[in-house]
Amino acid sequence: MKILVINCGSSSLKYQVLNMEDHSLLCKGLVERIAADGSVLTHTKIGLDEKKKVEAPMADHTAAISYVLEALVDPKFGVVASMDEIGAVGHRVLHGGEAFTASTLVTPEVEAAIEDCIPLGPLHNPANLMGIRACQGLMPNTPQVAVFDTAFHQSMPAESFIYPLPYEYYEKYHVRRYGFHGTSHRYITLRAAAMLGKKPEETSIISCHLGNGSSLCAVKNGKCYDTSMGLTPLEGLEMGTRCGDIDPAAVPFIAEREGLSFKDMDTIMNKKSGLLGVSGVSGDARDVEEAANAGNYRAQLALDIFTHRVKHYIGAYIAEMNGVDAIVFTAGIGENSITSRENICRDMEALGIKIDPEKNKVRGRECVISADDSPVKILLIPTNEELMIAMDTYDIVTGK
């Protein structure tokens, strides 16, 4: 069976087609500037150097997906003879709230529940719904599956997800920690268990998804026990442009002195802080690292804060879970920054974490980078959220 994976943003759409017989990637693509001037689709067939590029008006996601489907059956760039070969469509959905603890077949009730979660995911859930409804209109006989970023974290105990605010705000507005990157953390959990030669339910790890958006997940016996992101993806680590954990009182303190609204402060914390805000250079860790190597104090400080925060969470999660089998690095920084991994793991021998500097000299390849005598294994595992979505979709539509 071939599965189409769709990830819709407000003005963009990423997609892949995977063959579930061997989990191979057949094609991938990106549609940009939907409902704006200059709409463009870039489609890549795996094994073919030339790319298909379509520049045409795309007024909405339905128009964008229609061009995607045309690309999939293109005689030269396509990967199926007809759309009948697509057995199902898997959709990434950001927020499932407390309604979804696992991926699910899309029904009218599921659509309504996704809509109910729009206040929790105002930027993403509407776009995710548009993608689902566009595919339903263009592929009415093809099953649609929703895979939620928040679902993996629904196994957290109450002490991990309840904020110490008046309990009525949880009851009335569902204000709590939800966590994100759940599809990535679940994929990492499965791969880490396989690398350790264990079943997931016998495995406890700390999954470090470090990229422009970063989060850590404490996985106890194969299930999420705690995670660093919260009600929104703003909580937790310092990120590319997000501040992560700060004293909440800093928000009104700055707002009053700068004459800023809460909306202004939200923009500052989400888009002008983190690596960008501290370094003054960039929100891209590669640029910040380059500036730090050239002697830029603020760039080095931004990286030091990032390292400090990751170490802080690792230590806390080891305490929460009474030890771990492995620390796993993934995503853009986790997979590719040799320096960041080494700095994070430095001086953690007391916690059983000892990195091998030579083994660590690798990028984007699944491997063990811990020293032979390290009680806690350190793993590098490239994430593959699209494959995880495809696997869930396949299992749901086939009843496995």
Backbone hydrogen bonds, N-H to C=O, Kabsch-Sander energy under -0.5 kcal/mol:
donor,donor_aa,acceptor,acceptor_aa,energy
2,K,85,E,-1.0
3,I,18,L,-2.6
4,L,88,A,-2.2
5,V,3,I,-0.5
5,V,16,Q,-3.2
6,I,90,G,-2.9
7,N,14,K,-2.6
9,G,12,S,-2.8
13,L,31,V,-2.1
14,K,7,N,-2.6
15,Y,29,G,-2.2
16,Q,5,V,-1.7
17,V,27,C,-2.1
18,L,3,I,-2.4
19,N,24,S,-2.7
20,M,1,M,-2.9
20,M,18,L,-0.7
22,D,19,N,-0.9
23,H,19,N,-1.3
24,S,19,N,-1.0
26,L,17,V,-3.0
27,C,17,V,-1.2
28,K,44,T,-2.3
29,G,15,Y,-2.3
30,L,42,T,-2.1
31,V,13,L,-2.9
32,E,40,V,-2.7
34,I,11,S,-2.7
35,A,58,M,-3.3
36,A,33,R,-1.5
39,S,36,A,-0.7
40,V,32,E,-1.8
41,L,54,V,-2.7
42,T,30,L,-2.7
43,H,52,K,-3.2
44,T,28,K,-3.2
46,I,26,L,-2.1
46,I,44,T,-0.5
48,L,45,K,-2.2
49,D,47,G,-0.5
52,K,43,H,-2.5
53,K,51,K,-0.5
54,V,41,L,-2.6
55,E,53,K,-0.5
56,A,39,S,-1.1
56,A,54,V,-0.6
64,A,60,D,-2.0
65,I,61,H,-2.9
66,S,62,T,-1.9
67,Y,63,A,-1.5
68,V,64,A,-1.7
69,L,65,I,-2.6
70,E,66,S,-1.7
71,A,67,Y,-2.0
72,L,68,V,-1.8
73,V,69,L,-1.0
74,D,71,A,-0.8
78,G,74,D,-2.4
79,V,72,L,-2.1
80,V,72,L,-1.9
85,E,82,S,-1.8
86,I,83,M,-1.5
87,G,2,K,-2.5
87,G,85,E,-0.8
88,A,2,K,-0.8
89,V,143,P,-2.4
90,G,4,L,-2.8
91,H,89,V,-0.5
91,H,145,V,-3.3
92,R,6,I,-2.4
93,V,91,H,-0.5
93,V,147,V,-2.9
96,G,94,L,-0.5
99,A,96,G,-1.3
100,F,96,G,-0.9
104,T,146,A,-2.2
106,V,144,Q,-3.3
111,E,107,T,-2.6
112,A,108,P,-2.1
113,A,109,E,-1.9
114,I,110,V,-2.4
115,E,111,E,-2.1
116,D,112,A,-2.0
117,C,113,A,-0.9
118,I,115,E,-1.7
120,L,117,C,-1.1
121,G,117,C,-1.6
125,N,121,G,-2.1
128,N,124,H,-2.7
129,L,125,N,-2.5
130,M,126,P,-2.0
131,G,127,A,-2.1
132,I,128,N,-2.0
133,R,129,L,-2.8
134,A,130,M,-2.3
135,C,131,G,-2.1
136,Q,132,I,-2.3
137,G,133,R,-1.9
138,L,134,A,-2.0
139,M,135,C,-3.0
142,T,139,M,-1.8
145,V,89,V,-2.8
146,A,104,T,-2.9
147,V,91,H,-3.1
148,F,146,A,-0.5
149,D,93,V,-2.4
150,T,94,L,-0.6
153,H,150,T,-1.0
154,Q,151,A,-1.9
155,S,152,F,-0.8
156,M,153,H,-1.8
160,S,157,P,-1.8
161,F,157,P,-1.2
162,I,158,A,-2.7
165,L,163,Y,-2.2
169,Y,166,P,-2.2
170,Y,166,P,-0.5
170,Y,167,Y,-0.8
171,E,167,Y,-2.0
172,K,168,E,-3.0
173,Y,169,Y,-1.8
174,H,170,Y,-1.5
175,V,169,Y,-1.4
176,R,174,H,-0.7
177,R,161,F,-3.1
178,Y,230,G,-1.6
179,G,230,G,-1.8
182,G,149,D,-1.5
185,H,181,H,-2.7
186,R,182,G,-2.3
187,Y,183,T,-1.9
188,I,184,S,-2.7
189,T,185,H,-2.1
190,L,186,R,-2.1
191,R,187,Y,-2.4
192,A,188,I,-3.0
193,A,189,T,-2.2
194,A,190,L,-1.8
195,M,191,R,-2.5
196,L,192,A,-2.0
197,G,193,A,-0.6
197,G,194,A,-0.8
198,K,193,A,-2.8
202,E,199,K,-2.0
203,T,200,P,-1.9
205,I,219,V,-1.8
206,I,326,A,-1.9
207,S,205,I,-0.5
207,S,217,C,-2.5
208,C,206,I,-0.6
208,C,328,V,-3.2
209,H,207,S,-0.8
209,H,215,S,-2.3
210,L,208,C,-1.1
210,L,330,T,-2.2
211,G,209,H,-0.6
215,S,209,H,-2.5
217,C,207,S,-1.9
218,A,226,D,-2.9
219,V,205,I,-2.9
219,V,217,C,-0.7
220,K,218,A,-0.7
220,K,223,K,-2.7
221,N,219,V,-0.6
222,G,203,T,-2.0
223,K,220,K,-1.6
224,C,152,F,-0.7
225,Y,218,A,-3.7
226,D,218,A,-1.3
228,S,216,L,-2.1
230,G,232,T,-1.8
235,E,232,T,-0.9
239,M,242,R,-2.5
240,G,212,N,-2.8
243,C,269,M,-1.7
244,G,234,L,-0.6
245,D,236,G,-3.0
250,A,247,D,-2.5
251,V,248,P,-1.5
253,F,249,A,-1.7
254,I,250,A,-2.4
255,A,251,V,-2.5
256,E,252,P,-2.5
257,R,253,F,-1.2
258,E,254,I,-2.5
259,G,255,A,-1.1
260,L,255,A,-2.1
265,M,261,S,-2.3
266,D,262,F,-2.4
267,T,263,K,-2.0
268,I,264,D,-2.3
269,M,265,M,-2.8
270,N,266,D,-2.0
271,K,267,T,-3.0
272,K,267,T,-0.6
272,K,268,I,-1.6
273,S,241,T,-2.3
275,L,239,M,-2.8
276,L,240,G,-2.3
276,L,273,S,-0.8
277,G,273,S,-1.8
278,V,274,G,-2.5
279,S,275,L,-2.3
280,G,276,L,-2.5
285,A,283,G,-0.6
287,D,284,D,-0.6
288,V,284,D,-2.1
289,E,285,A,-2.7
290,E,286,R,-1.9
291,A,287,D,-2.2
292,A,288,V,-2.6
293,N,289,E,-2.3
294,A,290,E,-1.0
295,G,292,A,-1.8
296,N,291,A,-2.3
297,Y,295,G,-0.7
300,Q,296,N,-2.0
301,L,297,Y,-2.5
302,A,298,R,-2.3
303,L,299,A,-1.8
304,D,300,Q,-2.4
305,I,301,L,-2.5
306,F,302,A,-1.9
307,T,303,L,-2.5
308,H,304,D,-2.6
309,R,305,I,-2.7
310,V,306,F,-2.2
311,K,307,T,-2.5
312,H,308,H,-2.2
313,Y,309,R,-2.1
314,I,310,V,-2.5
315,G,311,K,-2.7
316,A,312,H,-2.0
317,Y,313,Y,-2.7
318,I,314,I,-2.3
319,A,315,G,-1.8
320,E,316,A,-2.4
321,M,317,Y,-2.3
322,N,318,I,-0.8
322,N,319,A,-0.6
323,G,318,I,-2.4
325,D,204,S,-3.4
326,A,204,S,-1.0
327,I,377,K,-2.5
328,V,206,I,-2.8
329,F,379,L,-2.7
330,T,208,C,-2.3
333,I,210,L,-1.8
334,G,210,L,-2.0
334,G,330,T,-0.8
335,E,331,A,-3.6
336,N,332,G,-1.1
337,S,333,I,-2.8
338,I,336,N,-1.1
341,R,337,S,-2.0
342,E,338,I,-2.1
343,N,339,T,-2.7
344,I,340,S,-2.5
345,C,341,R,-2.0
346,R,342,E,-1.1
348,M,345,C,-0.9
351,L,348,M,-1.6
352,G,349,E,-2.1
353,I,348,M,-2.0
354,K,352,G,-0.6
354,K,376,V,-0.6
356,D,369,I,-2.7
360,N,356,D,-2.1
361,K,358,E,-1.4
362,V,360,N,-2.5
364,G,335,E,-2.2
367,C,380,L,-2.1
369,I,378,I,-3.0
370,S,378,I,-0.9
371,A,354,K,-3.1
374,S,371,A,-1.9
376,V,352,G,-2.8
377,K,325,D,-2.3
377,K,375,P,-0.5
379,L,327,I,-2.9
379,L,377,K,-0.5
380,L,367,C,-2.8
381,I,329,F,-2.2
381,I,379,L,-0.5
388,M,384,N,-1.9
389,I,385,E,-2.5
390,A,386,E,-2.5
391,M,387,L,-2.8
392,D,388,M,-2.3
393,T,389,I,-2.6
394,Y,390,A,-2.7
395,D,391,M,-2.5
396,I,392,D,-2.4
397,V,393,T,-2.4
398,T,394,Y,-1.8
399,G,395,D,-0.8
400,K,395,D,-2.0
